[in-house]
Amino acid sequence: MDRPLSSHNGLRRASWPCSARARRVSAFTLIEVLTVIALVGLLVAIAFTATGGATERAHRARCRSDLAVLAHALETYRTTFGDYPQTAAAANDPAGVAALDDGPGILFNALTGRRGPGATLVPMVARSTVTLSAFALQSGDLPAAGTSAQSANAFLDPWGRRYLYCYKTGPAWTAHTPLLFSAGPDGMAELPADPATWDGTPPSGTAANADNLLAFGP
């Protein structure tokens, strides 16, 4: 009588080939995972770069738009009062605190109808030549109706810094238009050390001024 066959058919099956195959499959899967992670990281980096570039272009476009609106407001001011608002040797710091009598503060108060065109403060109550809601502002200090009180405020560029403004800083100023500009993405602007001897030429030639955006020049 034949003996029944065992499940091994009389042979002991070696187990190491299965383990080897498992190790090979595991190793291959790990390589795949690492490859996918690397590709995802590359795509994220590309997307981040593209988004950052688009944001920067949007900031520049908004800055140019702001400067065009402010320049138009200054022309309206000059037509109404006979000259642009003068700053004399007032300070201009893109990251400065809100003030009444520096370049950005003088620009704000003139365009909101609270300051005359002279180099010294001439309080007045006149119609604003700019729509404040169209701009980011440095503070909540806004002109009150029916009063000539000045406001410690300034217009901000898309990078959160103050637009700078100079006009007739001293007797050497020969430019026929003001200097209105943004310090740009790096937030740096180098102006002449002695504004009184400045002829109004837009600052240039330095790394700090390379990315400045100007409304108009002389």
N, CA, C and O of each residue as an XYZ file, in Angstrom:
872
protein
N       0.844     -1.198      0.000
C       0.000      0.000      0.000
C       0.877      1.245      0.000
O       1.808      1.393      0.792
N       0.545      2.099     -0.894
C       1.390      3.302     -0.981
C       1.205      4.179      0.239
O       0.102      4.319      0.768
N       2.316      4.770      0.676
C       2.249      5.708      1.799
C       1.720      7.061      1.309
O       2.084      7.516      0.224
N       0.879      7.688      2.093
C       0.366      9.006      1.672
C       1.497     10.017      1.563
O       2.452     10.029      2.340
N       1.334     10.850      0.569
C       2.362     11.864      0.364
C       2.235     12.954      1.425
O       1.130     13.391      1.747
N       3.337     13.374      1.947
C       3.315     14.485      2.907
C       3.186     15.802      2.156
O       3.361     15.891      0.941
N       2.884     16.778      2.919
C       2.758     18.105      2.294
C       4.069     18.577      1.704
O       4.091     19.438      0.824
N       5.186     18.001      2.202
C       6.513     18.363      1.674
C       6.994     17.379      0.655
O       8.075     17.519      0.083
N       6.141     16.334      0.425
C       6.538     15.300     -0.519
C       7.900     14.739     -0.181
O       8.700     14.403     -1.055
N       8.138     14.648      1.107
C       9.371     14.033      1.550
C      10.554     14.966      1.528
O      11.666     14.560      1.865
N      10.343     16.206      1.141
C      11.461     17.156      1.060
C      11.191     18.343      1.975
O      10.055     18.795      2.113
N      12.234     18.828      2.582
C      12.114     20.038      3.415
C      12.451     21.245      2.550
O      13.552     21.371      2.013
N      11.470     22.121      2.436
C      11.650     23.274      1.553
C      12.471     24.351      2.263
O      12.169     24.726      3.396
N      13.494     24.838      1.597
C      14.344     25.874      2.191
C      13.571     27.192      2.263
O      12.810     27.514      1.351
N      13.759     27.931      3.311
C      13.011     29.171      3.524
C      13.771     30.419      3.096
O      13.162     31.479      2.951
N      15.083     30.327      2.890
C      15.849     31.549      2.638
C      15.519     32.263      1.338
O      15.640     33.487      1.287
N      15.102     31.555      0.268
C      14.781     32.322     -0.939
C      13.649     33.322     -0.726
O      13.698     34.426     -1.269
N      12.611     32.952      0.069
C      11.501     33.877      0.342
C      11.980     35.108      1.088
O      11.588     36.233      0.781
N      12.842     34.872      2.080
C      13.375     35.993      2.859
C      14.189     36.921      1.972
O      14.120     38.142      2.112
N      14.938     36.358      1.083
C      15.756     37.170      0.187
C      14.878     38.010     -0.717
O      15.126     39.195     -0.942
N      13.805     37.335     -1.249
C      12.897     38.088     -2.105
C      12.236     39.225     -1.327
O      12.074     40.323     -1.860
N      11.856     38.976     -0.077
C      11.234     39.994      0.760
C      12.172     41.176      0.971
O      11.776     42.341      0.931
N      13.464     40.810      1.203
C      14.417     41.893      1.409
C      14.581     42.716      0.140
O      14.697     43.940      0.189
N      14.590     42.006     -1.031
C      14.725     42.722     -2.290
C      13.512     43.613     -2.544
O      13.672     44.747     -2.995
N      12.308     43.127     -2.266
C      11.095     43.910     -2.451
C      11.094     45.118     -1.522
O      10.748     46.225     -1.936
N      11.487     44.900     -0.243
C      11.530     45.992      0.714
C      12.517     47.060      0.275
O      12.223     48.254      0.340
N      13.698     46.623     -0.176
C      14.717     47.568     -0.625
C      14.217     48.364     -1.821
O      14.410     49.578     -1.872
N      13.598     47.724     -2.754
C      13.070     48.389     -3.945
C      11.992     49.399     -3.571
O      11.945     50.491     -4.137
N      11.123     49.046     -2.623
C      10.067     49.946     -2.170
C      10.655     51.173     -1.485
O      10.153     52.282     -1.668
N      11.696     50.991     -0.711
C      12.345     52.105     -0.029
C      12.935     53.074     -1.046
O      12.837     54.289     -0.879
N      13.537     52.548     -2.080
C      14.101     53.403     -3.126
C      12.998     54.217     -3.793
O      13.154     55.405     -4.075
N      11.869     53.533     -4.037
C      10.743     54.232     -4.651
C      10.249     55.368     -3.755
O       9.994     56.476     -4.226
N      10.120     55.081     -2.470
C       9.646     56.100     -1.531
C      10.594     57.289     -1.503
O      10.155     58.439     -1.541
N      11.894     57.014     -1.436
C      12.873     58.099     -1.404
C      12.832     58.916     -2.686
O      12.987     60.137     -2.664
N      12.621     58.225     -3.808
C      12.530     58.934     -5.084
C      11.318     59.856     -5.118
O      11.404     60.998     -5.568
N      10.187     59.344     -4.637
C       8.968     60.145     -4.602
C       9.150     61.351     -3.692
O       8.742     62.461     -4.034
N       9.764     61.132     -2.534
C      10.001     62.240     -1.601
C      10.866     63.308     -2.250
O      10.599     64.502     -2.118
N      11.913     62.867     -2.957
C      12.793     63.821     -3.629
C      12.038     64.614     -4.694
O      12.226     65.824     -4.817
N      11.189     63.937     -5.459
C      10.414     64.613     -6.502
C       9.428     65.602     -5.905
O       9.267     66.713     -6.411
N       8.766     65.197     -4.825
C       7.829     66.107     -4.156
C       8.554     67.340     -3.637
O       8.069     68.463     -3.775
N       9.723     67.121     -3.036
C      10.507     68.246     -2.541
C      10.909     69.198     -3.655
O      10.887     70.415     -3.477
N      11.281     68.637     -4.816
C      11.657     69.459     -5.955
C      10.472     70.272     -6.457
O      10.609     71.457     -6.762
N       9.303     69.631     -6.544
C       8.108     70.332     -7.002
C       7.705     71.436     -6.037
O       7.290     72.516     -6.460
N       7.825     71.169     -4.747
C       7.502     72.196     -3.745
C       8.444     73.393     -3.887
O       8.023     74.548     -3.821
N       9.734     73.087     -4.084
C      10.713     74.172     -4.241
C      10.406     75.007     -5.477
O      10.499     76.233     -5.439
N      10.039     74.342     -6.583
C       9.695     75.065     -7.816
C       8.458     75.921     -7.597
O       8.410     77.081     -8.007
N       7.452     75.332     -6.941
C       6.210     76.069     -6.689
C       6.462     77.268     -5.784
O       5.914     78.348     -6.004
N       7.304     77.070     -4.756
C       7.609     78.162     -3.831
C       8.325     79.294     -4.557
O       8.021     80.467     -4.341
N       9.280     78.938     -5.422
C      10.015     79.949     -6.177
C       9.082     80.711     -7.102
O       9.147     81.937     -7.198
N       8.210     79.969     -7.783
C       7.274     80.616     -8.706
C       6.322     81.537     -7.958
O       6.032     82.641     -8.420
N       5.830     81.086     -6.796
C       4.909     81.904     -6.008
C       5.605     83.156     -5.489
O       5.044     84.251     -5.526
N       6.849     82.980     -4.998
C       7.605     84.130     -4.504
C       7.847     85.151     -5.597
O       7.752     86.355     -5.359
N       8.162     84.675     -6.806
C       8.375     85.583     -7.920
C       7.109     86.313     -8.303
O       7.142     87.506     -8.603
N       5.985     85.603     -8.295
C       4.703     86.228     -8.632
C       4.326     87.277     -7.591
O       3.816     88.342     -7.935
N       4.579     86.974     -6.310
C       4.281     87.931     -5.242
C       5.110     89.200     -5.399
O       4.607     90.310     -5.229
N       6.379     89.019     -5.725
C       7.258     90.175     -5.882
C       6.825     91.034     -7.066
O       6.848     92.262     -6.989
N       6.434     90.391     -8.151
C       5.947     91.148     -9.315
C       4.661     91.905     -8.973
O       4.459     93.039     -9.407
N       3.802     91.258     -8.192
C       2.560     91.917     -7.774
C       2.859     93.127     -6.891
O       2.219     94.169     -7.027
N       3.838     92.990     -5.982
C       4.222     94.116     -5.122
C       4.740     95.285     -5.959
O       4.379     96.436     -5.717
N       5.578     94.986     -6.933
C       6.133     96.049     -7.776
C       5.034     96.747     -8.583
O       5.031     97.969     -8.727
N       4.104     95.945     -9.102
C       3.009     96.531     -9.875
C       2.145     97.429     -8.992
O       1.744     98.518     -9.404
N       1.863     96.962     -7.774
C       1.072     97.773     -6.843
C       1.826     99.051     -6.470
O       1.224    100.120     -6.366
N       3.114     98.943     -6.273
C       3.928    100.114     -5.919
C       3.876    101.153     -7.028
O       3.692    102.340     -6.758
N       4.036    100.718     -8.268
C       3.984    101.663     -9.395
C       2.605    102.324     -9.490
O       2.491    103.509     -9.804
N       1.570    101.541     -9.216
C       0.218    102.094     -9.238
C       0.040    103.140     -8.145
O      -0.513    104.211     -8.395
N       0.504    102.838     -6.939
C       0.436    103.797     -5.833
C       1.167    105.092     -6.182
O       0.650    106.190     -5.975
N       2.378    104.941     -6.715
C       3.184    106.118     -7.044
C       2.509    106.968     -8.110
O       2.566    108.197     -8.062
N       1.870    106.311     -9.072
C       1.163    107.068    -10.116
C       0.006    107.859     -9.523
O      -0.222    109.007     -9.904
N      -0.727    107.252     -8.592
C      -1.855    107.941     -7.948
C      -1.351    109.113     -7.103
O      -1.925    110.201     -7.141
N      -0.286    108.890     -6.347
C       0.266    109.962     -5.515
C       0.829    111.090     -6.378
O       0.678    112.264     -6.041
N       1.474    110.737     -7.485
C       2.010    111.763     -8.386
C       0.877    112.599     -8.977
O       1.004    113.816     -9.109
N      -0.209    111.960     -9.326
C      -1.366    112.702     -9.850
C      -1.950    113.619     -8.780
O      -2.344    114.749     -9.067
N      -2.001    113.121     -7.541
C      -2.497    113.946     -6.441
C      -1.594    115.160     -6.222
O      -2.081    116.250     -5.926
N      -0.286    114.974     -6.367
C       0.645    116.088     -6.217
C       0.450    117.118     -7.331
O       0.554    118.320     -7.085
N       0.171    116.664     -8.542
C      -0.077    117.598     -9.639
C      -1.351    118.402     -9.381
O      -1.409    119.601     -9.654
N      -2.358    117.729     -8.856
C      -3.595    118.434     -8.501
C      -3.329    119.468     -7.413
O      -3.855    120.580     -7.460
N      -2.507    119.091     -6.434
C      -2.128    119.997     -5.345
C      -1.403    121.216     -5.911
O      -1.712    122.348     -5.538
N      -0.442    120.994     -6.810
C       0.320    122.110     -7.394
C      -0.597    123.043     -8.184
O      -0.471    124.264     -8.101
N      -1.518    122.459     -8.949
C      -2.454    123.273     -9.717
C      -3.321    124.125     -8.794
O      -3.636    125.272     -9.113
N      -3.702    123.564     -7.660
C      -4.586    124.264     -6.718
C      -3.854    125.326     -5.917
O      -4.376    126.423     -5.720
N      -2.633    125.007     -5.446
C      -1.941    125.901     -4.506
C      -0.698    126.578     -5.085
O      -0.051    127.363     -4.392
N      -0.361    126.294     -6.323
C       0.733    127.000     -6.966
C       2.089    126.347     -6.880
O       3.007    126.763     -7.587
N       2.253    125.344     -6.044
C       3.530    124.647     -5.931
C       3.305    123.315     -5.235
O       2.248    123.078     -4.652
N       4.300    122.458     -5.300
C       4.245    121.205     -4.561
C       4.555    121.478     -3.091
O       5.176    122.495     -2.784
N       4.145    120.608     -2.180
C       4.528    120.798     -0.769
C       6.031    120.674     -0.595
O       6.650    119.718     -1.060
N       6.604    121.653      0.080
C       8.056    121.658      0.292
C       8.409    120.919      1.583
O       7.631    120.891      2.536
N       9.587    120.332      1.587
C      10.028    119.577      2.766
C      11.213    120.208      3.476
O      11.516    119.846      4.613
N      11.906    121.169      2.806
C      13.199    121.631      3.317
C      14.078    120.398      3.585
O      14.040    119.437      2.816
N      14.848    120.418      4.643
C      15.774    119.308      4.895
C      15.170    118.249      5.804
O      15.881    117.640      6.603
N      13.873    118.026      5.691
C      13.196    117.042      6.549
C      13.759    115.646      6.328
O      14.199    115.299      5.232
N      13.734    114.859      7.387
C      14.251    113.488      7.318
C      13.352    112.616      6.442
O      12.163    112.893      6.280
N      13.933    111.568      5.886
C      13.194    110.584      5.095
C      13.715    109.203      5.435
O      14.810    108.825      5.018
N      12.942    108.458      6.185
C      13.339    107.118      6.609
C      12.194    106.166      6.283
O      11.103    106.310      6.836
N      12.418    105.194      5.393
C      11.314    104.291      5.030
C      10.749    103.505      6.207
O       9.583    103.111      6.197
N      11.586    103.278      7.226
C      11.137    102.492      8.379
C      10.922    103.350      9.619
O      10.805    102.818     10.722
N      10.868    104.676      9.455
C      10.723    105.568     10.599
C       9.342    105.513     11.227
O       8.404    104.952     10.662
N       9.237    106.111     12.415
C       7.951    106.163     13.109
C       7.087    107.231     12.473
O       7.604    108.146     11.832
N       5.782    107.128     12.638
C       4.863    108.116     12.090
C       5.155    109.489     12.691
O       5.310    109.625     13.905
N       5.229    110.505     11.828
C       5.577    111.855     12.281
C       4.822    112.888     11.461
O       4.251    112.575     10.416
N       4.826    114.129     11.950
C       4.144    115.217     11.262
C       5.037    115.928     10.262
O       4.569    116.383      9.218
N       6.334    116.025     10.579
C       7.195    116.949      9.853
C       8.385    116.308      9.157
O       9.353    117.000      8.842
N       8.341    114.994      8.906
C       9.371    114.427      8.042
C       8.787    114.320      6.629
O       7.628    114.674      6.414
N       9.576    113.836      5.667
C       9.112    113.781      4.291
C       7.792    113.049      4.110
O       6.860    113.610      3.534
N       7.684    111.805      4.590
C       6.416    111.086      4.454
C       5.255    111.760      5.158
O       4.136    111.743      4.646
N       5.493    112.358      6.331
C       4.432    113.039      7.071
C       3.968    114.301      6.365
O       2.772    114.591      6.334
N       4.900    115.056      5.797
C       4.555    116.271      5.057
C       3.716    115.905      3.833
O       2.720    116.565      3.536
N       4.121    114.862      3.132
C       3.357    114.412      1.967
C       1.928    114.054      2.367
O       0.973    114.460      1.705
N       1.788    113.299      3.445
C       0.455    112.881      3.892
C      -0.419    114.079      4.237
O      -1.559    114.167      3.780
N       0.106    115.001      5.040
C      -0.705    116.123      5.483
C      -1.018    117.104      4.357
O      -2.071    117.742      4.362
N      -0.105    117.224      3.393
C      -0.378    118.102      2.254
C      -1.489    117.524      1.383
O      -2.417    118.234      0.997
N      -1.388    116.233      1.078
C      -2.369    115.632      0.175
C      -3.732    115.433      0.836
O      -4.732    115.242      0.144
N      -3.778    115.477      2.156
C      -5.086    115.392      2.838
C      -5.627    116.780      3.168
O      -6.597    116.910      3.915
N      -4.995    117.822      2.608
C      -5.535    119.174      2.741
C      -5.284    119.853      4.052
O      -6.059    120.724      4.447
N      -4.221    119.485      4.749
C      -3.951    120.071      6.060
C      -2.638    120.850      6.116
O      -2.245    121.338      7.176
N      -1.966    120.963      4.981
C      -0.672    121.655      4.978
C      -0.493    122.387      3.651
O      -0.719    121.822      2.581
N      -0.079    123.666      3.738
C       0.174    124.459      2.542
C       1.512    124.131      1.913
O       2.269    123.330      2.462
N       1.823    124.739      0.763
C       3.023    124.358      0.015
C       4.336    124.943      0.524
O       5.398    124.551      0.042
N       4.298    125.857      1.473
C       5.532    126.480      1.936
C       6.447    125.521      2.668
O       6.035    124.446      3.104
N       7.711    125.938      2.793
C       8.699    125.108      3.492
C       8.386    125.015      4.980
O       8.678    124.002      5.616
N       7.802    126.054      5.526
C       7.362    126.020      6.918
C       5.880    125.665      6.957
O       5.162    125.843      5.972
N       5.443    125.176      8.075
C       4.064    124.712      8.203
C       3.072    125.857      8.030
O       3.136    126.867      8.730
N       2.167    125.679      7.095
C       1.038    126.588      6.914
C      -0.224    125.742      7.069
O      -0.649    125.088      6.116
N      -0.835    125.747      8.276
C      -2.037    124.926      8.487
C      -3.184    125.407      7.618
O      -3.326    126.604      7.369
N      -3.997    124.477      7.161
C      -5.164    124.851      6.372
C      -6.196    123.735      6.443
O      -5.909    122.624      6.889
N      -7.383    124.054      5.999
C      -8.433    123.043      5.891
C      -8.898    123.072      4.435
O      -9.647    123.958      4.023
N      -8.439    122.092      3.675
C      -8.762    122.038      2.253
C      -9.179    120.625      1.878
O      -9.056    119.683      2.662
N      -9.667    120.513      0.677
C     -10.138    119.219      0.201
C      -8.946    118.290     -0.047
O      -7.916    118.715     -0.570
N      -9.095    117.041      0.329
C      -8.046    116.046      0.094
C      -7.920    115.780     -1.400
O      -8.918    115.741     -2.119
N      -6.697    115.600     -1.858
C      -6.471    115.289     -3.271
C      -6.213    113.797     -3.488
O      -5.847    113.383     -4.587
N      -6.400    113.008     -2.460
C      -6.155    111.570     -2.557
C      -7.213    110.828     -1.744
O      -7.699    111.328     -0.729
N      -7.560    109.628     -2.206
C      -8.515    108.787     -1.490
C      -7.752    107.874     -0.540
O      -7.054    106.962     -0.982
N      -7.880    108.112      0.748
C      -7.077    107.382      1.729
C      -7.370    105.891      1.739
O      -6.475    105.091      2.011
N      -8.598    105.506      1.451
C      -8.954    104.086      1.492
C      -8.240    103.267      0.421
O      -8.243    102.037      0.470
N      -7.634    103.946     -0.539
C      -6.917    103.236     -1.603
C      -5.499    102.861     -1.186
O      -4.793    102.178     -1.928
N      -5.077    103.306      0.002
C      -3.698    103.098      0.440
C      -3.612    102.384      1.782
O      -4.523    102.441      2.608
N      -2.483    101.710      1.965
C      -2.118    101.231      3.296
C      -1.493    102.413      4.025
O      -0.647    103.111      3.467
N      -1.905    102.639      5.268
C      -1.428    103.782      6.031
C      -0.629    103.318      7.247
O      -0.826    102.215      7.757
N       0.268    104.180      7.691
C       1.145    103.792      8.795
C       0.421    103.790     10.137
O       0.742    102.976     11.003
N      -0.529    104.663     10.323
C      -1.226    104.740     11.611
C      -2.707    105.014     11.372
O      -3.146    105.206     10.238
N      -3.458    105.029     12.454
C      -4.880    105.333     12.375
C      -5.186    106.797     12.612
O      -6.348    107.176     12.758
N      -4.129    107.640     12.653
C      -4.300    109.065     12.902
C      -4.714    109.746     11.598
O      -3.879    110.000     10.729
N      -6.007    110.038     11.469
C      -6.542    110.606     10.238
C      -6.996    112.042     10.461
O      -7.325    112.415     11.587
N      -7.020    112.858      9.405
C      -7.457    114.253      9.564
C      -8.920    114.333      9.964
O      -9.766    113.621      9.423
N      -9.204    115.202     10.912
C     -10.571    115.386     11.383
C     -11.248    116.488     10.581
O     -10.620    117.490     10.241
N     -12.506    116.306     10.284
C     -13.250    117.289      9.507
C     -13.318    118.626     10.239
O     -13.551    118.674     11.447
N     -13.110    119.715      9.488
C     -13.261    121.048     10.049
C     -12.113    121.530     10.890
O     -12.224    122.576     11.529
N     -11.001    120.804     10.916
C      -9.849    121.235     11.702
C      -8.576    121.121     10.867
O      -8.465    120.263      9.992
N      -7.622    122.002     11.156
C      -6.357    121.983     10.431
C      -5.289    121.148     11.142
O      -4.122    121.175     10.751
N      -5.678    120.416     12.171
C      -4.702    119.621     12.937
C      -3.987    118.627     12.028
O      -4.606    117.965     11.195
N      -2.666    118.537     12.208
C      -1.858    117.617     11.424
C      -2.016    116.181     11.946
O      -2.383    115.964     13.101
N      -1.736    115.223     11.083
C      -1.810    113.804     11.454
C      -0.436    113.168     11.338
O       0.270    113.362     10.348
N      -0.066    112.409     12.357
C       1.190    111.651     12.312
C       0.921    110.358     11.541
O       0.553    109.337     12.120
N       1.111    110.426     10.242
C       0.745    109.295      9.397
C       1.566    109.330      8.117
O       2.256    110.312      7.845
N       1.494    108.263      7.334
C       2.225    108.191      6.073
C       1.620    107.102      5.203
O       0.971    106.179      5.696
N       1.844    107.224      3.900
C       1.428    106.194      2.961
C       2.483    105.091      2.931
O       3.681    105.371      2.891
N       2.031    103.835      2.952
C       2.961    102.699      2.971
C       3.002    102.005      1.622
O       1.989    101.895      0.930
N       4.196    101.535      1.257
C       4.344    100.773      0.019
C       3.965     99.307      0.273
O       3.695     98.944      1.418
N       3.938     98.461     -0.755
C       3.508     97.063     -0.571
C       4.400     96.243      0.351
O       4.005     95.161      0.786
N       5.597     96.738      0.657
C       6.492     96.028      1.580
C       6.323     96.535      3.008
O       7.082     96.152      3.898
N       5.335     97.391      3.228
C       5.046     97.882      4.572
C       5.926     99.018      5.029
O       6.015     99.291      6.226
N       6.592     99.698      4.078
C       7.459    100.825      4.438
C       6.910    102.118      3.842
O       6.089    102.088      2.926
N       7.359    103.226      4.359
C       6.800    104.520      3.973
C       7.321    104.981      2.613
O       8.506    104.844      2.309
N       6.422    105.528      1.803
C       6.858    106.207      0.590
C       7.610    107.467      1.000
O       7.190    108.175      1.915
N       8.715    107.743      0.327
C       9.567    108.875      0.679
C       9.277    110.051     -0.241
O       8.903    109.875     -1.400
N       9.459    111.261      0.300
C       9.115    112.462     -0.462
C      10.079    113.597     -0.121
O      10.339    113.881      1.048
N      10.601    114.240     -1.166
C      11.486    115.396     -0.996
C      11.146    116.443     -2.049
O      10.834    116.117     -3.194
N      11.214    117.705     -1.636
C      11.054    118.793     -2.611
C      11.611    120.077     -2.018
O      11.237    120.481     -0.917
N      12.508    120.713     -2.761
C      13.166    121.945     -2.337
C      13.755    121.789     -0.935
O      13.379    122.488      0.005
N      14.678    120.858     -0.835
C      15.308    120.597      0.458
C      16.240    121.720      0.886
O      16.584    121.825      2.063
N      16.652    122.562     -0.061
C      17.546    123.671      0.250
C      17.721    124.558     -0.962
O      17.120    124.300     -2.004
N      18.537    125.605     -0.850
C      18.711    126.573     -1.948
C      19.354    125.971     -3.198
O      19.248    126.550     -4.280
N      20.013    124.833     -3.071
C      20.673    124.224     -4.232
C      19.726    123.380     -5.081
O      20.107    122.911     -6.153
N      18.497    123.185     -4.610
C      17.534    122.347     -5.336
C      17.159    123.013     -6.659
O      16.626    124.122     -6.669
N      17.436    122.338     -7.769
C      17.139    122.900     -9.084
C      16.088    122.096     -9.840
O      15.639    122.523    -10.904
N      15.692    120.958     -9.319
C      14.686    120.126     -9.995
C      13.337    120.815     -9.987
O      12.995    121.525     -9.041
N      12.574    120.600    -11.048
C      11.272    121.239    -11.159
C      10.140    120.375    -10.611
O       9.001    120.829    -10.507
N      10.453    119.149    -10.268
C       9.440    118.246     -9.710
C       9.958    117.656     -8.400
O      11.164    117.657     -8.154
N       9.064    117.159     -7.567
C       9.500    116.514     -6.318
C      10.145    115.164     -6.602
O      10.113    114.657     -7.724
N      10.718    114.611     -5.573
C      11.208    113.238     -5.627
C      10.289    112.402     -4.742
O      10.255    112.565     -3.522
N       9.556    111.515     -5.377
C       8.604    110.648     -4.686
C       8.965    109.222     -5.050
O       8.990    108.872     -6.230
N       9.248    108.381     -4.041
C       9.717    107.042     -4.375
C       9.540    106.052     -3.229
O       9.277    106.422     -2.085
N       9.697    104.772     -3.586
C       9.702    103.681     -2.607
C      11.129    103.160     -2.488
O      11.871    103.131     -3.469
N      11.504    102.752     -1.292
C      12.832    102.173     -1.094
C      12.938    100.780     -1.695
O      14.028    100.208     -1.722
N      11.836    100.221     -2.177
C      11.869     98.931     -2.862
C      11.890     97.741     -1.919
O      11.730     97.897     -0.709
N      12.086     96.555     -2.472
C      12.031     95.330     -1.669
C      13.022     95.282     -0.514
O      12.722     94.721      0.540
N      14.212     95.872     -0.708
C      15.204     95.782      0.365
C      15.004     96.833      1.450
O      15.656     96.768      2.492
N      14.117     97.799      1.226
C      13.819     98.799      2.246
C      14.934     99.791      2.508
O      14.923    100.472      3.533
N      15.899     99.886      1.598
C      17.034    100.787      1.817
C      17.050    101.902      0.772
O      16.777    101.676     -0.407
N      17.374    103.100      1.232
C      17.524    104.245      0.342
C      18.588    105.171      0.919
O      18.522    105.554      2.087
N      19.551    105.522      0.108
C      20.615    106.420      0.555
C      20.409    107.790     -0.081
O      20.504    107.940     -1.299
N      20.126    108.785      0.752
C      19.948    110.150      0.292
C      21.191    110.963      0.647
O      21.971    110.551      1.506
N      21.386    112.112     -0.001
C      22.561    112.938      0.305
C      22.659    113.261      1.788
O      21.650    113.475      2.460
N      23.882    113.292      2.282
C      24.105    113.567      3.705
C      23.652    114.972      4.079
O      23.193    115.196      5.199
N      23.776    115.923      3.150
C      23.374    117.307      3.416
C      22.287    117.694      2.423
O      22.599    118.136      1.317
N      21.014    117.537      2.792
C      19.924    117.847      1.863
C      19.937    119.292      1.363
O      19.456    119.564      0.262
N      20.479    120.223      2.153
C      20.467    121.626      1.765
C      21.305    121.884      0.513
O      21.064    122.853     -0.207
N      22.282    121.025      0.253
C      23.139    121.209     -0.915
C      22.767    120.238     -2.043
O      23.527    120.071     -2.997
N      21.632    119.620     -1.933
C      21.191    118.626     -2.911
C      20.457    119.329     -4.047
O      19.640    120.218     -3.804
N      20.746    118.931     -5.294
C      20.105    119.569     -6.442
C      18.811    118.869     -6.864
O      18.173    119.278     -7.834
N      18.425    117.824     -6.145
C      17.182    117.129     -6.446
C      17.315    115.959     -7.392
O      16.313    115.341     -7.754
N      18.535    115.639     -7.803
C      18.753    114.495     -8.681
C      18.390    113.204     -7.947
O      18.830    113.001     -6.816
N      17.600    112.331     -8.566
C      17.252    111.068     -7.894
C      18.491    110.298     -7.479
O      19.423    110.166     -8.272
N      18.527    109.791     -6.266
C      19.702    109.047     -5.799
C      19.880    107.759     -6.588
O      18.913    107.049     -6.862
N      21.105    107.467     -6.946
C      21.397    106.244     -7.699
C      22.865    105.899     -7.499
O      23.590    106.592     -6.785
N      23.288    104.820     -8.139
C      24.707    104.469     -8.118
C      25.151    103.654     -6.925
O      26.333    103.323     -6.828
N      24.254    103.313     -6.009
C      24.621    102.482     -4.872
C      23.723    101.255     -4.836
O      22.627    101.249     -5.397
N      24.205    100.223     -4.169
C      23.411     98.992     -4.059
C      22.104     99.254     -3.333
O      21.086     98.641     -3.652
N      22.120    100.163     -2.353
C      20.908    100.454     -1.580
C      19.821    101.068     -2.452
O      18.634    100.853     -2.206
N      20.217    101.830     -3.467
C      19.236    102.519     -4.310
C      18.902    101.762     -5.591
O      18.082    102.221     -6.386
N      19.526    100.616     -5.796
C      19.363     99.902     -7.068
C      17.929     99.462     -7.316
O      17.494     99.413     -8.467
N      17.183     99.141     -6.263
C      15.810     98.646     -6.456
C      14.750     99.674     -6.086
O      13.575     99.330     -5.957
N      15.155    100.951     -5.912
C      14.178    101.985     -5.610
C      13.222    102.174     -6.797
O      13.619    102.038     -7.955
N      11.973    102.484     -6.494
C      10.978    102.748     -7.536
C      10.534    104.201     -7.425
O      10.058    104.629     -6.373
N      10.688    104.959     -8.508
C      10.407    106.382     -8.502
C       9.133    106.711     -9.253
O       8.794    106.070    -10.248
N       8.416    107.744     -8.752
C       7.230    108.219     -9.452
C       7.637    109.093    -10.618
O       7.234    108.850    -11.756
N       8.427    110.100    -10.340
C       8.968    110.950    -11.387
C      10.205    111.635    -10.830
O      10.394    111.707     -9.616
N      11.014    112.118    -11.693
C      12.239    112.783    -11.300
C      12.311    114.141    -11.966
O      11.371    114.551    -12.646
N      13.418    114.841    -11.778
C      13.568    116.169    -12.380
C      13.713    116.085    -13.886
O      13.848    117.112    -14.551
